[in-house]
């Protein structure tokens, strides 16, 4: 269970980094906010008491709350209140009653700004995040997979790493739905997702891309390593996921790329094609291929450059 949570949490962290465009790291948000507060307070110190700069503090809070970590808006709001109070006391020598009134109003306005912007940012992040997650299994959906996998594809090409995609299709899943109902079918899908999540690393990427179809992207993984992972998943699936007295099995296509293909669609198509070949062998089998060629569409790869492997086990 811990491994499953770690894997799915890692996927959510990668999504959080990708779903909103931010040209700067999160940590820069609070730094910029505090720097702006410092500048604004210096300007406030040098300007007459009649000049109101409160709106500038609000701007600094807004930037920090939107671009920084979750607590940034509140931290900059507190810094703004302290800075404004210090300037009013030391530079402008405001009466105590005015000082307290202005300080109270500023505190409320600054805090409200931090709460509003932070809440808005969370809502937008959550909405975009939910659009990339399969609601049934809580794995990535196809859109989410494309978003995260594209970064891994680019990294594999840049660093010269092998990239493997395993495409899983549950055998006879339609018959399960027809015989036992969709509620049982949904339970099987959830148990299958859990089985995969507990058998892989936190850096691996799991997604549900069809009714009973899942893909597992294994960064920096060669064919031999991938086959070990896939066989471990199949063993756990057979042992832990059952409908009645029958074990649930899967047909798996495994495509290992020595160099990543030109797109995620090409990556998925290669493993999908192999999965159908495994399906035609009667199910509960693995068909894999190592693509040696450079980043070319699957159909353009010369078969003489490739190494194929397969694994079949009777239920």
C-alpha positions in Angstrom: 0.0 0.0 0.0 2.9 2.4 0.8 4.4 1.7 -2.7 1.1 2.3 -4.4 0.6 5.6 -2.6 4.2 6.6 -3.4 3.8 5.9 -7.1 0.5 7.7 -7.4 1.8 10.7 -5.3 4.8 10.9 -7.6 2.6 11.1 -10.6 0.6 13.9 -9.0 3.7 15.8 -8.2 4.8 15.6 -11.8 1.4 16.8 -12.9 1.5 19.7 -10.5 4.8 20.8 -12.1 3.3 20.6 -15.6 -0.4 21.7 -15.5 0.2 25.4 -14.9 2.8 27.3 -16.8 5.3 28.9 -14.4 8.6 30.2 -15.9 10.2 30.4 -12.4 10.5 27.8 -9.6 8.0 27.9 -6.9 10.6 29.1 -4.4 11.1 32.2 -6.5 7.5 33.3 -5.9 8.0 34.1 -2.2 11.4 35.6 -2.9 10.0 38.0 -5.4 7.1 38.9 -3.0 9.4 39.7 -0.1 11.8 41.7 -2.4 8.8 43.7 -3.6 7.7 44.4 0.0 11.2 45.6 0.8 11.3 48.0 -2.2 7.7 49.2 -1.5 8.5 49.9 2.1 11.6 51.9 1.2 9.6 54.0 -1.3 6.9 54.4 1.4 9.6 55.6 3.8 10.8 58.3 1.4 7.4 59.5 0.3 5.0 61.9 2.2 2.5 60.5 4.6 -0.3 61.5 2.3 0.8 59.0 -0.4 -1.0 55.7 -0.1 1.0 52.7 -1.3 -1.2 50.0 0.2 -2.3 48.8 -3.3 1.4 48.0 -4.1 1.6 45.7 -1.1 -1.5 44.0 -2.4 0.3 43.4 -5.7 3.3 41.8 -4.0 1.0 39.5 -2.0 -0.9 38.5 -5.2 2.3 37.6 -7.0 3.6 35.5 -4.1 0.3 33.7 -3.5 0.0 32.8 -7.2 3.6 31.9 -8.0 5.1 30.7 -4.7 4.4 27.7 -2.4 1.0 27.5 -0.7 2.1 29.6 2.4 3.8 32.3 0.3 0.8 34.6 0.2 0.3 34.5 3.9 4.0 35.1 4.6 4.2 38.1 2.3 0.9 39.4 3.8 2.4 39.3 7.3 5.6 40.9 6.0 3.6 43.7 4.3 1.7 44.4 7.5 4.8 44.6 9.6 6.6 46.8 7.0 3.6 49.1 6.7 3.3 49.4 10.4 7.1 50.0 10.9 7.1 52.8 8.2 4.0 54.5 9.7 5.6 54.4 13.2 9.2 55.4 12.5 9.0 57.5 9.4 5.6 59.1 9.4 4.9 59.3 13.1 1.2 58.8 12.8 -1.0 59.1 15.9 -1.7 56.0 17.8 -5.4 55.9 16.9 -4.7 56.3 13.2 -1.9 53.9 13.3 -4.0 51.2 14.9 -6.9 51.8 12.5 -4.8 51.7 9.4 -2.9 48.7 10.7 -6.1 46.8 11.3 -7.6 47.6 7.9 -4.3 46.7 6.2 -4.1 43.4 8.1 -7.7 42.5 7.0 -7.1 43.5 3.4 -3.7 41.8 3.1 -5.0 38.6 4.7 -8.1 38.6 2.5 -6.0 39.0 -0.6 -3.7 36.1 0.4 -6.7 33.8 1.0 -8.5 34.8 -2.2 -5.6 34.3 -4.5 -4.4 31.1 -2.8 -7.9 29.6 -3.0 -8.2 30.6 -6.7 -4.9 29.1 -7.5 -5.8 25.9 -5.7 -9.1 25.7 -7.6 -7.4 26.1 -11.0 -4.7 23.6 -10.1 -7.2 21.1 -8.8 -9.5 21.5 -11.9 -6.6 21.0 -14.3 -5.3 18.2 -12.2 -8.7 16.4 -12.1 -8.9 16.7 -15.9 -5.8 14.5 -16.2 -6.8 11.8 -13.7 -9.1 8.8 -14.3 -11.8 9.1 -11.6 -12.3 5.4 -11.2 -8.7 4.1 -10.7 -7.1 7.5 -9.7 -4.4 6.8 -12.2 -3.6 9.2 -15.1 -5.9 9.2 -18.0 -4.6 9.4 -21.6 -4.4 13.2 -21.5 -2.5 13.1 -18.3 -0.2 10.4 -19.6 0.6 12.4 -22.7 1.4 15.4 -20.5 3.8 13.6 -18.2 5.2 11.0 -20.7 6.3 13.8 -23.2 8.8 15.1 -20.7 10.2 11.6 -20.1 10.4 11.1 -23.9 12.4 14.3 -24.3 14.6 13.4 -21.3 15.3 9.9 -22.7 16.4 11.4 -26.0 18.6 14.0 -24.4 20.3 11.6 -22.0 20.5 8.6 -24.3 18.4 6.4 -22.0 16.3 3.4 -23.0 12.5 3.9 -22.7 10.0 1.1 -22.3 6.2 1.1 -22.6 4.1 -1.8 -21.5 0.6 -1.9 -22.8 -1.8 -4.1 -20.7 -5.2 -5.4 -21.8 -7.3 -7.4 -19.4 -8.3 -10.8 -20.9 -12.1 -11.5 -21.2 -13.0 -8.3 -19.3 -16.2 -7.9 -21.4 -17.4 -11.3 -20.2 -16.7 -10.2 -16.6 -19.0 -7.2 -17.0 -21.7 -9.2 -18.8 -21.7 -12.0 -16.2 -21.1 -10.2 -13.0 -22.1 -6.6 -13.7 -20.2 -3.3 -14.1 -19.7 -2.9 -10.3 -17.6 -6.1 -10.2 -15.8 -4.9 -13.4 -15.0 -1.6 -11.7 -13.6 -3.5 -8.7 -11.4 -5.5 -11.0 -10.0 -2.4 -12.7 -9.2 -0.8 -9.3 -7.5 -3.9 -8.1 -5.6 -4.2 -11.3 -4.4 -0.6 -11.0 -3.4 -1.3 -7.4 -1.5 -4.4 -8.4 0.6 -2.5 -10.9 1.2 0.4 -8.5 2.6 -1.9 -5.8 4.9 -3.6 -8.3 6.7 -0.6 -9.8 8.9 2.3 -8.9 7.7 5.8 -7.9 9.2 7.1 -11.1 7.2 4.9 -13.4 4.1 6.3 -15.0 0.8 4.4 -15.0 -2.3 5.4 -16.9 -5.7 4.0 -17.9 -6.1 4.7 -21.6 -9.2 2.6 -22.4 -12.0 0.7 -20.7 -9.7 -2.2 -19.6 -6.4 -1.0 -21.1 -3.5 0.5 -19.1 -0.1 1.7 -20.1 3.0 1.7 -17.9 5.9 3.8 -18.9 9.3 2.7 -17.5 12.0 5.4 -17.9 15.6 4.3 -18.1 14.5 0.6 -18.4 15.8 -1.9 -20.9 13.9 -4.9 -22.2 15.3 -7.4 -19.7 14.4 -5.2 -16.8 11.0 -4.4 -18.2 10.3 -8.1 -18.6 11.0 -8.7 -15.0 8.6 -6.0 -14.0 5.9 -7.1 -16.3 6.2 -10.7 -15.2 6.0 -9.6 -11.5 2.8 -7.7 -12.3 1.3 -10.7 -14.0 2.1 -13.0 -11.1 0.6 -10.6 -8.6 -2.4 -10.1 -10.8 -3.0 -13.8 -11.1 -2.7 -14.3 -7.3 -4.6 -11.3 -6.0 -7.3 -10.3 -8.6 -10.0 -12.9 -9.0 -13.6 -13.1 -10.3 -15.3 -15.9 -8.6 -12.6 -18.7 -8.5 -11.0 -17.5 -11.7 -7.8 -15.4 -11.8 -7.7 -12.3 -13.9 -5.0 -12.3 -16.5 -3.7 -9.8 -19.0 -2.2 -9.6 -22.5 0.8 -7.4 -22.6 2.8 -5.7 -25.4 6.2 -4.3 -24.4 8.1 -1.9 -26.6 11.6 -0.9 -25.6 13.1 2.0 -27.5 16.9 2.4 -27.5 16.0 5.9 -28.8 12.6 7.5 -28.1 10.2 7.8 -31.1 9.1 11.1 -32.5 5.9 11.3 -30.5 3.9 9.8 -27.7 1.4 8.4 -30.2 4.2 6.4 -31.9 5.4 5.2 -28.5 1.9 3.9 -27.6 1.2 2.5 -31.0 4.2 0.3 -30.9 3.3 -1.4 -27.6 -0.4 -1.5 -28.6 0.4 -3.4 -31.7 2.4 -5.9 -29.7 -0.4 -6.3 -27.2 -2.8 -7.3 -30.0 -0.3 -9.9 -31.1 -0.3 -11.2 -27.5 -4.1 -11.2 -27.5 -4.2 -13.3 -30.6 -2.0 -15.9 -28.9 -4.8 -16.6 -26.5 -4.1 -14.1 -23.8 -2.1 -14.2 -20.6 1.1 -13.7 -22.6 3.7 -11.0 -23.3 5.0 -10.0 -26.7 7.9 -7.5 -26.8 10.2 -5.8 -29.2 13.4 -3.8 -28.8 13.5 -1.0 -31.3 17.1 -0.3 -32.2 16.5 2.4 -34.8 16.6 6.1 -34.1 13.5 8.2 -33.5 11.3 7.1 -36.4 7.6 6.1 -36.6 6.9 2.5 -35.6 5.9 1.4 -39.1 9.1 2.8 -40.6 11.5 0.7 -38.4 13.4 -2.0 -40.2 12.5 -5.3 -38.6 16.0 -6.5 -39.2 17.2 -4.0 -36.7 14.9 -5.2 -33.9 15.0 -8.0 -31.4 11.7 -9.6 -30.4 10.9 -11.6 -27.3 7.8 -13.3 -25.9 6.6 -15.0 -22.8 3.5 -17.2 -22.5 2.1 -18.9 -19.4 -1.0 -20.9 -19.3 -3.6 -19.9 -16.7 
